Amino acid sequence: MRRYLGLFILMLAMFAITGCGNTLSRKEYTIATGSKSGVYYPIGEVLDSILKSQCPDVTIKVIETAGSVENIQLLKEGKADLALVQNDIAYYACNGEAMFEGNKITNVSGIATLFPEIVQFIVRKDSNINSFAELTGKKIAIGGKNSGTRYNVEQIFGLAGMQNQVNCVYIEPKEAMEEMKAGNIDGFVYTSGLPNPSVIELAKSVEINLVPIDLELTQKIVNKYSFYYPSTIEPKQYPGQDNEINALEINAVLVSGSTVDENDQYLLTKYLFGKPNELGQAHPRLSKVTKTRLRQQMPINLGTGAHRAHSEQD
């Protein structure tokens, strides 16, 4: 009897050392994020720190990327295990639409909905663009040709009847900001969480305005596309922005590829999101996460392991 008691105590000690009541199959997982100056990369670092608090010997390696489209491709090719992506990009990938037309991705499943991202129309203040209609005839950067932002803008311009009335430039936000500083473009569009650090830095060099989206147009877009939601940009998000701005939002979601099996997906979901009320302490971007929101507004199938982990919180 004493021998069994000693064995039991030894097992408890081993669990205490590992920090995980159940064991992940690997010591390292990779997560595709975005640029270091953006929002996704630091969120990836936060997820790594949360997992380490539960499993000190397991690491999430954060990969810097060009964003959602590249992240999905990395999952498809097995070069990343997890990825942060816009919910519309996840939808396009799993349905073979937009930039994934003819290239449907079948090995991606949802883990959690994290935080809203706002489609931000940012212009030079001296361009005198104060309404959405005044974008007509202006030179606006709308992201790279395979970017999620480009499709956001084209959908919005399409329903506004402005698809051929704006001089659209296909460059990424980093280059767009330099072009805007130089006065070569009137503005750019950036789908990102609020506030975006690089836009804050831009506003220190050139005065900016944020262009509101008309409520009538917002309703048209929400009615047509299931991954958009009405939103606002609260005052003081950026230097010189004193008023609330009507806007549209999508969601940043965490997804995984086929390199993460069902049990690992279950454990990763459990360890990362098992205490949703504490996520805001790790990063303010996660402050509005609730156990219900974690699986709401997910545009693709929730993974079996993730669904089991979320269900245990009910």
C-alpha positions as CSV (number, residue, x, y, z in Angstrom):
1,M,0.0,0.0,0.0
2,R,2.8,2.4,0.9
3,R,4.5,1.6,-2.4
4,Y,1.3,2.6,-4.3
5,L,1.0,5.7,-2.2
6,G,4.6,6.7,-3.0
7,L,3.9,6.1,-6.8
8,F,0.9,8.3,-6.6
9,I,2.8,11.1,-5.0
10,L,5.5,10.8,-7.6
11,M,2.9,11.1,-10.4
12,L,1.5,14.2,-8.8
13,A,4.9,15.7,-8.6
14,M,5.6,15.0,-12.3
15,F,2.3,16.7,-13.3
16,A,3.3,19.7,-11.2
17,I,6.6,19.9,-12.9
18,T,5.2,19.7,-16.5
19,G,2.4,22.2,-15.7
20,C,0.0,20.3,-18.0
21,G,-2.6,17.9,-16.7
22,N,-2.6,16.4,-20.2
23,T,0.4,16.3,-22.4
24,L,0.7,18.0,-25.8
25,S,2.4,15.8,-28.4
26,R,5.2,18.3,-29.1
27,K,7.4,20.9,-27.4
28,E,7.1,23.5,-30.1
29,Y,4.3,24.8,-32.4
30,T,4.5,27.6,-34.9
31,I,2.0,30.4,-35.4
32,A,1.9,32.6,-38.5
33,T,1.0,36.2,-37.6
34,G,1.9,39.4,-39.4
35,S,4.5,42.2,-39.4
36,K,6.2,43.1,-36.1
37,S,4.9,46.6,-36.4
38,G,1.3,45.4,-36.6
39,V,-1.2,43.8,-34.3
40,Y,-1.0,40.0,-35.0
41,Y,2.7,39.5,-34.1
42,P,2.4,40.8,-30.5
43,I,-0.8,38.7,-30.1
44,G,1.2,35.7,-31.2
45,E,3.8,36.5,-28.5
46,V,1.0,36.8,-25.9
47,L,-0.4,33.4,-26.9
48,D,3.1,31.9,-26.4
49,S,3.3,33.4,-22.9
50,I,-0.2,32.1,-21.9
51,L,0.7,28.6,-23.0
52,K,4.0,28.8,-21.1
53,S,2.2,29.7,-18.0
54,Q,0.3,26.4,-18.3
55,C,3.1,24.3,-19.9
56,P,6.5,25.8,-19.2
57,D,8.3,23.3,-21.5
58,V,6.1,24.1,-24.6
59,T,6.8,27.0,-27.0
60,I,4.7,28.7,-29.7
61,K,7.3,30.0,-32.2
62,V,6.0,33.3,-33.7
63,I,6.5,33.7,-37.4
64,E,6.5,37.2,-39.0
65,T,4.5,37.2,-42.2
66,A,2.7,39.5,-44.7
67,G,-0.6,38.6,-43.1
68,S,-3.7,36.6,-43.5
69,V,-3.4,35.3,-47.0
70,E,0.2,34.1,-46.5
71,N,-0.8,32.6,-43.2
72,I,-3.4,30.4,-44.8
73,Q,-0.9,29.3,-47.4
74,L,1.6,28.4,-44.7
75,L,-1.1,26.2,-43.0
76,K,-1.9,24.6,-46.3
77,E,1.8,23.7,-46.9
78,G,2.3,22.5,-43.4
79,K,4.8,25.2,-42.7
80,A,2.8,26.6,-39.7
81,D,0.6,24.9,-37.2
82,L,-1.5,27.9,-36.1
83,A,-2.4,31.2,-37.7
84,L,-4.1,34.5,-37.0
85,V,-6.2,35.5,-39.9
86,Q,-9.1,37.8,-40.8
87,N,-12.4,35.9,-40.7
88,D,-13.2,36.9,-44.3
89,I,-9.9,35.5,-45.5
90,A,-10.6,32.2,-43.7
91,Y,-14.0,32.1,-45.3
92,Y,-12.6,32.7,-48.8
93,A,-9.9,30.0,-48.3
94,C,-12.3,27.3,-47.1
95,N,-14.9,28.1,-49.9
96,G,-12.4,28.7,-52.7
97,E,-13.4,32.3,-53.4
98,A,-11.7,35.6,-54.0
99,M,-7.9,35.2,-53.9
100,F,-8.4,31.5,-53.3
101,E,-10.6,30.9,-56.4
102,G,-9.7,27.5,-57.8
103,N,-7.5,26.9,-54.8
104,K,-9.9,25.8,-52.1
105,I,-8.2,25.0,-48.8
106,T,-9.6,22.0,-46.9
107,N,-7.2,21.5,-44.1
108,V,-8.0,24.6,-41.9
109,S,-10.3,24.6,-38.9
110,G,-11.3,27.2,-36.4
111,I,-10.1,27.5,-32.8
112,A,-11.4,30.8,-31.5
113,T,-12.7,34.3,-32.4
114,L,-10.4,36.8,-30.8
115,F,-11.0,40.5,-31.4
116,P,-12.6,42.9,-34.0
117,E,-10.6,44.5,-36.8
118,I,-11.8,47.8,-38.3
119,V,-11.7,48.7,-42.0
120,Q,-10.1,52.1,-41.6
121,F,-10.1,54.7,-44.3
122,I,-7.1,57.0,-43.4
123,V,-6.5,60.2,-45.4
124,R,-4.2,63.2,-45.3
125,K,-6.0,66.0,-43.4
126,D,-5.0,68.5,-46.2
127,S,-6.8,66.3,-48.8
128,N,-10.1,67.8,-47.4
129,I,-11.8,64.4,-47.6
130,N,-14.4,64.4,-44.8
131,S,-17.1,62.1,-46.2
132,F,-17.1,58.7,-48.0
133,A,-18.4,60.3,-51.2
134,E,-15.4,62.6,-51.3
135,L,-13.1,59.7,-51.9
136,T,-14.2,60.0,-55.5
137,G,-11.4,61.0,-57.8
138,K,-8.8,60.6,-55.0
139,K,-5.7,58.4,-55.1
140,I,-6.1,55.8,-52.4
141,A,-3.9,52.7,-51.5
142,I,-6.1,49.7,-50.9
143,G,-3.5,47.0,-50.0
144,G,-1.7,44.5,-52.2
145,K,-3.6,42.6,-54.9
146,N,-3.9,39.5,-52.8
147,S,-4.5,41.3,-49.5
148,G,-7.7,41.0,-47.4
149,T,-7.9,44.8,-47.3
150,R,-8.1,45.0,-51.1
151,Y,-11.2,42.7,-51.1
152,N,-12.7,44.7,-48.2
153,V,-12.4,47.9,-50.1
154,E,-13.7,46.5,-53.4
155,Q,-16.7,45.1,-51.7
156,I,-17.4,48.4,-50.0
157,F,-16.8,50.5,-53.1
158,G,-18.9,48.1,-55.1
159,L,-22.0,48.5,-53.0
160,A,-21.4,52.3,-52.8
161,G,-21.4,52.5,-56.6
162,M,-17.8,53.9,-56.5
163,Q,-15.8,51.0,-57.9
164,N,-14.7,53.0,-61.0
165,Q,-14.6,56.4,-59.3
166,V,-11.6,56.1,-57.0
167,N,-8.0,55.9,-58.2
168,C,-7.0,52.7,-56.4
169,V,-3.3,51.9,-55.8
170,Y,-2.3,48.3,-54.9
171,I,0.4,48.6,-52.3
172,E,0.6,47.3,-48.7
173,P,0.1,49.7,-45.7
174,K,3.8,50.1,-44.9
175,E,4.6,51.4,-48.3
176,A,1.3,53.4,-48.4
177,M,2.3,55.3,-45.3
178,E,5.6,56.3,-46.9
179,E,3.8,57.4,-50.0
180,M,1.3,59.3,-47.9
181,K,4.0,61.1,-46.0
182,A,5.6,62.1,-49.4
183,G,2.3,63.4,-50.6
184,N,2.1,60.9,-53.5
185,I,-1.3,59.5,-52.4
186,D,-4.3,61.0,-50.6
187,G,-4.9,58.1,-48.3
188,F,-4.9,54.4,-47.7
189,V,-7.1,51.7,-46.2
190,Y,-6.0,49.4,-43.4
191,T,-8.0,46.6,-41.9
192,S,-6.6,46.3,-38.4
193,G,-7.3,46.3,-34.7
194,L,-7.5,49.6,-32.9
195,P,-5.3,51.5,-32.4
196,N,-2.7,50.4,-34.9
197,P,0.8,51.3,-33.7
198,S,2.1,52.2,-37.1
199,V,-0.8,54.6,-37.8
200,I,-0.1,56.3,-34.5
201,E,3.5,56.8,-35.7
202,L,2.3,58.1,-39.0
203,A,0.0,60.6,-37.4
204,K,3.0,62.1,-35.7
205,S,4.5,63.0,-39.1
206,V,1.4,64.0,-41.1
207,E,-2.0,65.1,-39.9
208,I,-4.6,62.5,-40.7
209,N,-8.4,62.2,-40.9
210,L,-10.5,59.0,-40.6
211,V,-13.3,58.8,-43.1
212,P,-16.7,57.6,-41.8
213,I,-18.8,55.0,-43.7
214,D,-22.4,56.1,-44.1
215,L,-24.9,54.1,-42.0
216,E,-27.0,53.3,-45.0
217,L,-24.0,51.8,-46.8
218,T,-22.9,49.9,-43.7
219,Q,-26.3,48.2,-43.6
220,K,-26.1,47.2,-47.3
221,I,-22.7,45.6,-46.7
222,V,-23.7,43.8,-43.5
223,N,-26.8,42.5,-45.3
224,K,-24.8,41.1,-48.2
225,Y,-21.7,39.8,-46.5
226,S,-21.9,37.6,-43.4
227,F,-18.5,38.4,-42.0
228,Y,-19.0,42.2,-41.6
229,Y,-20.5,43.9,-38.6
230,P,-21.3,47.6,-37.8
231,S,-18.7,49.3,-35.7
232,T,-17.3,52.6,-34.5
233,I,-13.9,54.0,-34.0
234,E,-14.0,55.7,-30.6
235,P,-12.5,59.2,-30.1
236,K,-8.8,59.5,-29.3
237,Q,-7.6,56.3,-31.0
238,Y,-5.2,58.4,-33.1
239,P,-3.6,61.8,-32.7
240,G,-6.0,64.5,-33.8
241,Q,-9.0,62.2,-33.9
242,D,-11.6,63.8,-31.6
243,N,-14.9,62.4,-33.0
244,E,-16.4,59.0,-33.1
245,I,-16.2,57.5,-36.6
246,N,-18.8,55.1,-38.1
247,A,-17.1,52.1,-39.5
248,L,-17.2,48.4,-40.4
249,E,-15.5,45.5,-38.6
250,I,-14.5,41.9,-39.2
251,N,-12.9,39.6,-36.7
252,A,-9.4,38.2,-36.2
253,V,-9.6,34.5,-35.6
254,L,-7.2,31.8,-34.6
255,V,-7.1,28.7,-36.9
256,S,-5.0,25.6,-37.2
257,G,-3.9,23.3,-40.0
258,S,-3.6,19.6,-40.4
259,T,-0.3,19.5,-38.5
260,V,-2.3,19.9,-35.3
261,D,-4.2,16.7,-34.5
262,E,-7.6,16.7,-32.6
263,N,-6.1,16.1,-29.2
264,D,-3.5,18.8,-29.5
265,Q,-6.1,21.2,-30.8
266,Y,-8.3,20.4,-27.8
267,L,-5.4,20.9,-25.3
268,L,-4.1,24.1,-27.0
269,T,-7.7,25.6,-26.9
270,K,-8.1,24.6,-23.3
271,Y,-4.8,26.0,-22.2
272,L,-5.0,29.2,-24.2
273,F,-8.6,30.1,-23.7
274,G,-9.7,28.1,-20.6
275,K,-9.8,31.4,-18.5
276,P,-11.3,33.9,-21.0
277,N,-12.0,36.5,-18.3
278,E,-8.2,36.7,-17.7
279,L,-7.2,37.2,-21.4
280,G,-7.5,41.0,-21.2
281,Q,-4.8,41.0,-18.5
282,A,-2.4,39.5,-21.1
283,H,-3.2,42.0,-23.8
284,P,-5.8,44.8,-24.0
285,R,-6.8,43.6,-27.5
286,L,-8.3,40.5,-25.8
287,S,-10.2,42.4,-23.1
288,K,-13.6,41.8,-24.7
289,V,-13.2,38.1,-25.1
290,T,-15.8,36.0,-23.4
291,K,-16.4,32.2,-23.4
292,T,-19.4,32.8,-25.7
293,R,-17.6,35.1,-28.1
294,L,-14.7,32.6,-28.5
295,R,-16.8,30.5,-30.8
296,Q,-19.2,33.1,-32.2
297,Q,-18.8,34.7,-35.7
298,M,-16.5,31.9,-36.8
299,P,-16.9,31.8,-40.6
300,I,-15.4,28.2,-41.0
301,N,-16.0,25.0,-39.2
302,L,-14.8,24.9,-35.6
303,G,-12.3,22.1,-35.1
304,T,-13.5,19.1,-33.3
305,G,-10.9,19.5,-30.5
306,A,-11.6,23.2,-30.2
307,H,-15.4,22.5,-30.0
308,R,-14.8,20.0,-27.2
309,A,-12.7,22.4,-25.2
310,H,-15.2,25.3,-25.6
311,S,-18.1,23.0,-24.6
312,E,-16.4,22.1,-21.4
313,Q,-16.7,25.8,-20.3
314,D,-20.5,25.8,-20.7
